[in-house]
Every structure is written in structure tokens, then in C-alpha cells.
Amino acid sequence: MKKRFFYSFAFIGALLLNGCNGKNANAPETNSVRSSQNLTECKVTVNGLTFDYALNEADQLVTVLENGSIKIKCPEGKDFFCDPNDGKLSNNTLPMLLKKVDNTQPFTLTAKVTPEFTEEGLYNAADLLVYANDTVFQKFCFEQDERGNHRIVTVRTQGTSDDNNHDVVNEPSVYMKISSDTHTIASYYSTDKQEWHMVRLYKNNYPAVLYVGIASQCPVKGECTSLFEEIALNHNNVTDFRMGE
């Protein structure tokens, strides 16, 4: 009788353990990936929004303008990318200006961006960011491609990075927006801040403590100074995730 009770107890325990292990099988392992050692506290206030963290000394590269905008100067060779091809092109040196947010609450980050595009500035871009750590993040970019086109690009990283080219934008500036209702997170762009185009949408599996922010990138040659205007972060989400409104 005691032996049968022991076996029954062991069987139930195994079922419970298996259930616990399988519960979050599809969620990213954000607690096991490497966090950056280069994330430091700072205080950079622009247009009423205070960025309280800097990655790779981004706060040393900014100029806050009197009209409520900000310029970020990026030196040559700075990017954030986890290369899926054995890490050959991996780079985690991008200076990022970040704001800690509560990811259990909705949020929307918006900015008008104007990157410094040059003939030799391959992959120069202005970025909006969602950052959990060095291997779980998203870049939302207005970027120069291999043919010299200026286009919308998204890079989502879960251990390794994907790389997605979207629409070409034949304007020097573009409005960009990232919005989350805690379940879904999506990225949008607009040329007039009226009609928004959705370029990416996925499940919000980021941890409760999260950072959003801005960056200027210059992965290849020269430097890139990007202008960010009309920056805003609020605790609402878009009501129509397809239309971005």
C-alpha cells in the first residue's frame, strides 16, 4: 500500500513538473541571455521626456536643442546586430539613449527622425528602439541601403537578429511610432503624421522591465548625426493596430 502511494505521488509530481516546464515554452528566455555591462544611468531631457539610461555612453554624444529636439552624433563602426551567420557581423557598440518603461502597461513612442545620409554612409540610420538586453531587442530604422535608397527597416533580435527591408521613403524625414497594448507590439511610419503605415506587428513577449529609446547608427564608414524632433512617450496604445491610429 505504501509502495503504491509512493509511485502515485511520484507520477503526479512528474506531471506537475512537466506542466511547469512547458508553460512558457514559446516565450523568449530573457532572464538567461546576456545583459549589457555598458548600461549606465543618465539624465537627458528633451521635449518633456527624460531619458534615464544610456548604452555605450550615448549621453556623451547628444546635443539638446532649444526647440525641443535632439541631435545624436554616431561615430564610425557603431551598430547593434546579432549576426545569425555564426556571429561574423555581430556588433553591440551602438550608443542608445533609453527610457525605462513598465511593460505591463501600454505605451507609445513617437518621433520625427532625420538621419544624416551620405554617399558612403551604408546603413546609416536613425532608430527607435525596444531594448530588454543585448540579445533581446528591436531596432526600427530609417536607413540607407546598399543601392543608396532610404527605406524603413526593422531588426528584431531574439538571440540572433533578423533583418527586414520595408518601404522606400523619398523624403529627408519620416515620423516613426512603436506602440504596445502589453499583448501586441507594432511599428509604424508616416510622412505626414496623419496616415500611418504598419510595417511590423508581433506578440509582446518582452519582460516587465523594458527600455525604449532612440539612436543614430553608422555601421560602416564616416559618421551619422541624426535629428529627432517631436519626441513623445505616452502610456496609451493605438486603438487600431492595423491602421496605427
Contacts in CASP RR format, 6 or more apart in sequence:
PFRMAT RR
TARGET T0000
AUTHOR 0000-0000-0000
METHOD contacts of the structure
MODEL  1
MKKRFFYSFAFIGALLLNGCNGKNANAPETNSVRSSQNLTECKVTVNGLT
FDYALNEADQLVTVLENGSIKIKCPEGKDFFCDPNDGKLSNNTLPMLLKK
VDNTQPFTLTAKVTPEFTEEGLYNAADLLVYANDTVFQKFCFEQDERGNH
RIVTVRTQGTSDDNNHDVVNEPSVYMKISSDTHTIASYYSTDKQEWHMVR
LYKNNYPAVLYVGIASQCPVKGECTSLFEEIALNHNNVTDFRMGE
26 205 0 8 1.000
27 205 0 8 1.000
28 136 0 8 1.000
28 158 0 8 1.000
28 159 0 8 1.000
28 205 0 8 1.000
28 206 0 8 1.000
30 132 0 8 1.000
30 133 0 8 1.000
30 136 0 8 1.000
30 205 0 8 1.000
30 206 0 8 1.000
30 207 0 8 1.000
31 207 0 8 1.000
33 133 0 8 1.000
33 134 0 8 1.000
33 135 0 8 1.000
33 136 0 8 1.000
33 159 0 8 1.000
34 133 0 8 1.000
34 134 0 8 1.000
34 135 0 8 1.000
35 133 0 8 1.000
35 134 0 8 1.000
36 55 0 8 1.000
36 92 0 8 1.000
36 133 0 8 1.000
36 134 0 8 1.000
38 55 0 8 1.000
38 56 0 8 1.000
38 57 0 8 1.000
39 53 0 8 1.000
39 54 0 8 1.000
39 55 0 8 1.000
39 98 0 8 1.000
40 53 0 8 1.000
40 54 0 8 1.000
40 55 0 8 1.000
40 57 0 8 1.000
40 59 0 8 1.000
41 52 0 8 1.000
41 53 0 8 1.000
41 54 0 8 1.000
42 51 0 8 1.000
42 52 0 8 1.000
42 53 0 8 1.000
42 54 0 8 1.000
42 58 0 8 1.000
42 59 0 8 1.000
42 97 0 8 1.000
43 50 0 8 1.000
43 51 0 8 1.000
43 52 0 8 1.000
44 50 0 8 1.000
44 51 0 8 1.000
44 54 0 8 1.000
44 59 0 8 1.000
44 62 0 8 1.000
44 64 0 8 1.000
44 70 0 8 1.000
44 97 0 8 1.000
45 51 0 8 1.000
45 64 0 8 1.000
46 64 0 8 1.000
46 68 0 8 1.000
46 69 0 8 1.000
46 70 0 8 1.000
46 228 0 8 1.000
46 231 0 8 1.000
47 68 0 8 1.000
47 69 0 8 1.000
47 230 0 8 1.000
47 231 0 8 1.000
47 232 0 8 1.000
49 99 0 8 1.000
49 231 0 8 1.000
49 232 0 8 1.000
49 233 0 8 1.000
50 99 0 8 1.000
51 59 0 8 1.000
51 97 0 8 1.000
51 98 0 8 1.000
51 99 0 8 1.000
51 213 0 8 1.000
51 214 0 8 1.000
52 98 0 8 1.000
52 99 0 8 1.000
52 100 0 8 1.000
53 97 0 8 1.000
53 98 0 8 1.000
53 99 0 8 1.000
53 100 0 8 1.000
53 211 0 8 1.000
54 60 0 8 1.000
54 95 0 8 1.000
54 96 0 8 1.000
54 97 0 8 1.000
54 98 0 8 1.000
55 94 0 8 1.000
55 95 0 8 1.000
55 96 0 8 1.000
55 98 0 8 1.000
55 131 0 8 1.000
56 78 0 8 1.000
56 93 0 8 1.000
56 94 0 8 1.000
56 95 0 8 1.000
56 96 0 8 1.000
57 95 0 8 1.000
58 72 0 8 1.000
58 95 0 8 1.000
58 96 0 8 1.000
58 97 0 8 1.000
58 98 0 8 1.000
58 215 0 8 1.000
59 97 0 8 1.000
60 95 0 8 1.000
61 72 0 8 1.000
61 73 0 8 1.000
61 74 0 8 1.000
61 75 0 8 1.000
61 95 0 8 1.000
61 216 0 8 1.000
62 70 0 8 1.000
62 71 0 8 1.000
62 72 0 8 1.000
62 73 0 8 1.000
62 97 0 8 1.000
63 70 0 8 1.000
63 71 0 8 1.000
63 73 0 8 1.000
64 70 0 8 1.000
65 71 0 8 1.000
67 229 0 8 1.000
68 229 0 8 1.000
68 231 0 8 1.000
69 227 0 8 1.000
69 228 0 8 1.000
69 229 0 8 1.000
69 230 0 8 1.000
69 231 0 8 1.000
70 214 0 8 1.000
70 227 0 8 1.000
70 228 0 8 1.000
70 231 0 8 1.000
71 225 0 8 1.000
71 226 0 8 1.000
71 227 0 8 1.000
71 228 0 8 1.000
72 95 0 8 1.000
72 97 0 8 1.000
72 214 0 8 1.000
72 215 0 8 1.000
72 216 0 8 1.000
72 225 0 8 1.000
72 226 0 8 1.000
72 228 0 8 1.000
73 216 0 8 1.000
73 223 0 8 1.000
73 224 0 8 1.000
73 225 0 8 1.000
74 94 0 8 1.000
74 95 0 8 1.000
74 215 0 8 1.000
74 216 0 8 1.000
74 217 0 8 1.000
74 218 0 8 1.000
74 223 0 8 1.000
74 224 0 8 1.000
74 225 0 8 1.000
74 226 0 8 1.000
75 218 0 8 1.000
75 223 0 8 1.000
76 218 0 8 1.000
76 220 0 8 1.000
76 221 0 8 1.000
76 222 0 8 1.000
76 223 0 8 1.000
77 91 0 8 1.000
77 93 0 8 1.000
77 218 0 8 1.000
77 219 0 8 1.000
77 220 0 8 1.000
77 221 0 8 1.000
78 91 0 8 1.000
78 93 0 8 1.000
78 94 0 8 1.000
78 95 0 8 1.000
78 217 0 8 1.000
78 218 0 8 1.000
78 219 0 8 1.000
79 91 0 8 1.000
79 93 0 8 1.000
79 94 0 8 1.000
79 123 0 8 1.000
79 217 0 8 1.000
79 218 0 8 1.000
79 219 0 8 1.000
80 91 0 8 1.000
80 92 0 8 1.000
80 93 0 8 1.000
80 94 0 8 1.000
80 96 0 8 1.000
80 137 0 8 1.000
80 139 0 8 1.000
80 215 0 8 1.000
80 217 0 8 1.000
81 89 0 8 1.000
81 90 0 8 1.000
81 91 0 8 1.000
81 155 0 8 1.000
81 157 0 8 1.000
81 161 0 8 1.000
81 163 0 8 1.000
81 219 0 8 1.000
82 90 0 8 1.000
82 92 0 8 1.000
82 134 0 8 1.000
82 135 0 8 1.000
82 157 0 8 1.000
82 159 0 8 1.000
82 160 0 8 1.000
82 161 0 8 1.000
83 89 0 8 1.000
83 90 0 8 1.000
83 160 0 8 1.000
83 161 0 8 1.000
84 160 0 8 1.000
84 161 0 8 1.000
84 162 0 8 1.000
87 160 0 8 1.000
91 219 0 8 1.000
92 134 0 8 1.000
94 127 0 8 1.000
94 215 0 8 1.000
94 217 0 8 1.000
95 215 0 8 1.000
95 216 0 8 1.000
96 129 0 8 1.000
96 131 0 8 1.000
96 213 0 8 1.000
96 214 0 8 1.000
96 215 0 8 1.000
97 213 0 8 1.000
97 214 0 8 1.000
97 215 0 8 1.000
98 129 0 8 1.000
98 131 0 8 1.000
98 211 0 8 1.000
98 212 0 8 1.000
98 213 0 8 1.000
99 211 0 8 1.000
99 212 0 8 1.000
99 213 0 8 1.000
99 233 0 8 1.000
100 209 0 8 1.000
100 210 0 8 1.000
100 211 0 8 1.000
101 107 0 8 1.000
101 210 0 8 1.000
101 211 0 8 1.000
101 212 0 8 1.000
101 233 0 8 1.000
102 208 0 8 1.000
102 209 0 8 1.000
102 210 0 8 1.000
103 180 0 8 1.000
103 182 0 8 1.000
103 204 0 8 1.000
103 206 0 8 1.000
103 207 0 8 1.000
103 208 0 8 1.000
103 209 0 8 1.000
103 210 0 8 1.000
104 182 0 8 1.000
104 208 0 8 1.000
105 182 0 8 1.000
105 235 0 8 1.000
106 179 0 8 1.000
106 180 0 8 1.000
106 181 0 8 1.000
106 182 0 8 1.000
106 235 0 8 1.000
106 236 0 8 1.000
106 237 0 8 1.000
107 179 0 8 1.000
107 180 0 8 1.000
107 212 0 8 1.000
107 233 0 8 1.000
107 234 0 8 1.000
107 235 0 8 1.000
107 236 0 8 1.000
107 237 0 8 1.000
108 177 0 8 1.000
108 178 0 8 1.000
108 179 0 8 1.000
108 180 0 8 1.000
108 232 0 8 1.000
108 233 0 8 1.000
108 234 0 8 1.000
108 236 0 8 1.000
108 237 0 8 1.000
108 238 0 8 1.000
109 128 0 8 1.000
109 177 0 8 1.000
109 178 0 8 1.000
109 179 0 8 1.000
109 212 0 8 1.000
109 213 0 8 1.000
109 232 0 8 1.000
109 233 0 8 1.000
110 175 0 8 1.000
110 176 0 8 1.000
110 177 0 8 1.000
110 230 0 8 1.000
110 231 0 8 1.000
110 232 0 8 1.000
110 233 0 8 1.000
111 128 0 8 1.000
111 175 0 8 1.000
111 176 0 8 1.000
111 214 0 8 1.000
111 228 0 8 1.000
111 229 0 8 1.000
111 230 0 8 1.000
111 231 0 8 1.000
111 232 0 8 1.000
112 173 0 8 1.000
112 174 0 8 1.000
112 175 0 8 1.000
112 176 0 8 1.000
112 193 0 8 1.000
112 228 0 8 1.000
112 229 0 8 1.000
112 230 0 8 1.000
113 126 0 8 1.000
113 128 0 8 1.000
113 142 0 8 1.000
113 173 0 8 1.000
113 174 0 8 1.000
113 175 0 8 1.000
113 176 0 8 1.000
113 214 0 8 1.000
113 226 0 8 1.000
113 227 0 8 1.000
113 228 0 8 1.000
113 229 0 8 1.000
114 126 0 8 1.000
114 172 0 8 1.000
114 173 0 8 1.000
114 226 0 8 1.000
114 227 0 8 1.000
114 229 0 8 1.000
115 124 0 8 1.000
115 125 0 8 1.000
115 126 0 8 1.000
115 142 0 8 1.000
115 143 0 8 1.000
115 144 0 8 1.000
115 150 0 8 1.000
115 216 0 8 1.000
115 224 0 8 1.000
115 226 0 8 1.000
116 124 0 8 1.000
116 216 0 8 1.000
116 223 0 8 1.000
116 224 0 8 1.000
116 225 0 8 1.000
116 226 0 8 1.000
117 124 0 8 1.000
117 144 0 8 1.000
117 150 0 8 1.000
117 172 0 8 1.000
118 124 0 8 1.000
118 222 0 8 1.000
118 224 0 8 1.000
120 220 0 8 1.000
120 221 0 8 1.000
120 222 0 8 1.000
121 144 0 8 1.000
121 218 0 8 1.000
121 220 0 8 1.000
121 221 0 8 1.000
121 222 0 8 1.000
121 224 0 8 1.000
122 144 0 8 1.000
122 145 0 8 1.000
122 146 0 8 1.000
122 148 0 8 1.000
122 219 0 8 1.000
122 220 0 8 1.000
122 221 0 8 1.000
123 143 0 8 1.000
123 144 0 8 1.000
123 145 0 8 1.000
123 217 0 8 1.000
123 218 0 8 1.000
123 219 0 8 1.000
123 220 0 8 1.000
124 143 0 8 1.000
124 144 0 8 1.000
124 217 0 8 1.000
124 218 0 8 1.000
124 219 0 8 1.000
124 220 0 8 1.000
124 224 0 8 1.000
125 141 0 8 1.000
125 142 0 8 1.000
125 143 0 8 1.000
125 144 0 8 1.000
125 153 0 8 1.000
125 216 0 8 1.000
125 217 0 8 1.000
125 224 0 8 1.000
125 226 0 8 1.000
126 141 0 8 1.000
126 142 0 8 1.000
126 214 0 8 1.000
126 215 0 8 1.000
126 216 0 8 1.000
126 217 0 8 1.000
126 226 0 8 1.000
126 227 0 8 1.000
126 228 0 8 1.000
127 139 0 8 1.000
127 140 0 8 1.000
127 141 0 8 1.000
127 214 0 8 1.000
127 215 0 8 1.000
127 216 0 8 1.000
127 217 0 8 1.000
128 139 0 8 1.000
128 140 0 8 1.000
128 141 0 8 1.000
128 176 0 8 1.000
128 177 0 8 1.000
128 178 0 8 1.000
128 187 0 8 1.000
128 212 0 8 1.000
128 213 0 8 1.000
128 214 0 8 1.000
129 137 0 8 1.000
129 138 0 8 1.000
129 139 0 8 1.000
129 140 0 8 1.000
129 211 0 8 1.000
129 212 0 8 1.000
129 213 0 8 1.000
129 214 0 8 1.000
129 215 0 8 1.000
130 137 0 8 1.000
130 138 0 8 1.000
130 140 0 8 1.000
130 178 0 8 1.000
130 185 0 8 1.000
130 206 0 8 1.000
130 210 0 8 1.000
130 211 0 8 1.000
130 212 0 8 1.000
130 213 0 8 1.000
131 137 0 8 1.000
131 210 0 8 1.000
131 211 0 8 1.000
131 212 0 8 1.000
131 213 0 8 1.000
132 206 0 8 1.000
132 207 0 8 1.000
132 210 0 8 1.000
132 211 0 8 1.000
135 157 0 8 1.000
135 158 0 8 1.000
135 159 0 8 1.000
135 160 0 8 1.000
136 157 0 8 1.000
136 158 0 8 1.000
136 159 0 8 1.000
136 206 0 8 1.000
137 157 0 8 1.000
138 154 0 8 1.000
138 155 0 8 1.000
138 156 0 8 1.000
138 157 0 8 1.000
138 178 0 8 1.000
138 185 0 8 1.000
138 187 0 8 1.000
139 153 0 8 1.000
139 154 0 8 1.000
139 155 0 8 1.000
139 215 0 8 1.000
139 217 0 8 1.000
140 152 0 8 1.000
140 153 0 8 1.000
140 154 0 8 1.000
140 176 0 8 1.000
140 178 0 8 1.000
140 187 0 8 1.000
140 199 0 8 1.000
140 200 0 8 1.000
141 152 0 8 1.000
141 153 0 8 1.000
141 154 0 8 1.000
141 155 0 8 1.000
141 217 0 8 1.000
142 150 0 8 1.000
142 151 0 8 1.000
142 152 0 8 1.000
142 153 0 8 1.000
142 169 0 8 1.000
142 174 0 8 1.000
142 176 0 8 1.000
142 189 0 8 1.000
143 150 0 8 1.000
143 151 0 8 1.000
143 152 0 8 1.000
143 153 0 8 1.000
143 217 0 8 1.000
144 150 0 8 1.000
145 151 0 8 1.000
145 153 0 8 1.000
145 165 0 8 1.000
149 168 0 8 1.000
150 168 0 8 1.000
150 169 0 8 1.000
150 170 0 8 1.000
151 165 0 8 1.000
151 166 0 8 1.000
151 167 0 8 1.000
151 168 0 8 1.000
151 169 0 8 1.000
152 165 0 8 1.000
152 166 0 8 1.000
152 167 0 8 1.000
152 169 0 8 1.000
152 174 0 8 1.000
152 189 0 8 1.000
152 199 0 8 1.000
153 163 0 8 1.000
153 164 0 8 1.000
153 165 0 8 1.000
153 166 0 8 1.000
154 164 0 8 1.000
154 166 0 8 1.000
154 187 0 8 1.000
154 199 0 8 1.000
154 200 0 8 1.000
155 161 0 8 1.000
155 162 0 8 1.000
155 163 0 8 1.000
155 164 0 8 1.000
156 162 0 8 1.000
156 164 0 8 1.000
156 200 0 8 1.000
156 202 0 8 1.000
164 199 0 8 1.000
164 200 0 8 1.000
166 199 0 8 1.000
166 200 0 8 1.000
167 189 0 8 1.000
167 197 0 8 1.000
167 199 0 8 1.000
169 189 0 8 1.000
169 191 0 8 1.000
171 191 0 8 1.000
173 227 0 8 1.000
173 229 0 8 1.000
174 189 0 8 1.000
174 190 0 8 1.000
174 191 0 8 1.000
175 189 0 8 1.000
175 190 0 8 1.000
175 191 0 8 1.000
175 192 0 8 1.000
175 193 0 8 1.000
175 230 0 8 1.000
176 187 0 8 1.000
176 188 0 8 1.000
176 189 0 8 1.000
177 187 0 8 1.000
177 188 0 8 1.000
177 189 0 8 1.000
177 190 0 8 1.000
177 196 0 8 1.000
177 238 0 8 1.000
177 244 0 8 1.000
178 185 0 8 1.000
178 186 0 8 1.000
178 187 0 8 1.000
178 188 0 8 1.000
178 212 0 8 1.000
179 185 0 8 1.000
179 186 0 8 1.000
179 188 0 8 1.000
179 237 0 8 1.000
179 238 0 8 1.000
179 241 0 8 1.000
179 244 0 8 1.000
180 186 0 8 1.000
180 204 0 8 1.000
180 237 0 8 1.000
181 204 0 8 1.000
181 237 0 8 1.000
181 241 0 8 1.000
182 204 0 8 1.000
183 203 0 8 1.000
183 204 0 8 1.000
184 201 0 8 1.000
184 202 0 8 1.000
184 203 0 8 1.000
184 204 0 8 1.000
184 241 0 8 1.000
185 201 0 8 1.000
185 202 0 8 1.000
185 203 0 8 1.000
185 204 0 8 1.000
185 206 0 8 1.000
186 198 0 8 1.000
186 200 0 8 1.000
186 201 0 8 1.000
186 202 0 8 1.000
186 238 0 8 1.000
186 241 0 8 1.000
186 244 0 8 1.000
187 198 0 8 1.000
187 199 0 8 1.000
187 200 0 8 1.000
187 201 0 8 1.000
188 196 0 8 1.000
188 197 0 8 1.000
188 198 0 8 1.000
188 199 0 8 1.000
188 238 0 8 1.000
188 244 0 8 1.000
189 196 0 8 1.000
189 197 0 8 1.000
189 199 0 8 1.000
190 196 0 8 1.000
190 197 0 8 1.000
193 230 0 8 1.000
196 243 0 8 1.000
196 244 0 8 1.000
196 245 0 8 1.000
198 241 0 8 1.000
198 242 0 8 1.000
198 243 0 8 1.000
198 244 0 8 1.000
201 241 0 8 1.000
212 233 0 8 1.000
214 228 0 8 1.000
214 231 0 8 1.000
215 226 0 8 1.000
216 224 0 8 1.000
216 225 0 8 1.000
216 226 0 8 1.000
217 224 0 8 1.000
218 224 0 8 1.000
238 244 0 8 1.000
238 245 0 8 1.000
239 245 0 8 1.000
END
